[in-house]
């Protein structure tokens, strides 16, 4: 049981770190570090770097929330700790 739990948390932490890296690139990288280079492109009539700093990073964050929910539901089912499995065990 302990090895299964360790594997579950290792995959969970790996997923969170990947999603945080994407968010960091979208917010800090595209909105601050690479803003001057990105501003040479237009997006909805605005320089792309400016748009990413003001709106794009928020959209990326919201998408990452949905990705996290989807991936965690798959991970929970893979390791047998999803809500349906827990409800079935509780009723016995």
Secondary structure, DSSP 4 states (H G I P E B T S, - for coil): -HHHHHHHHHHHHHHHHHHHHHHHIIIIIIIIISHHHHTTSEETTEEHHHHIIIIIHHHHHHHHHHHHHHHHHHHHHHHT-SHHHHHHHHT-
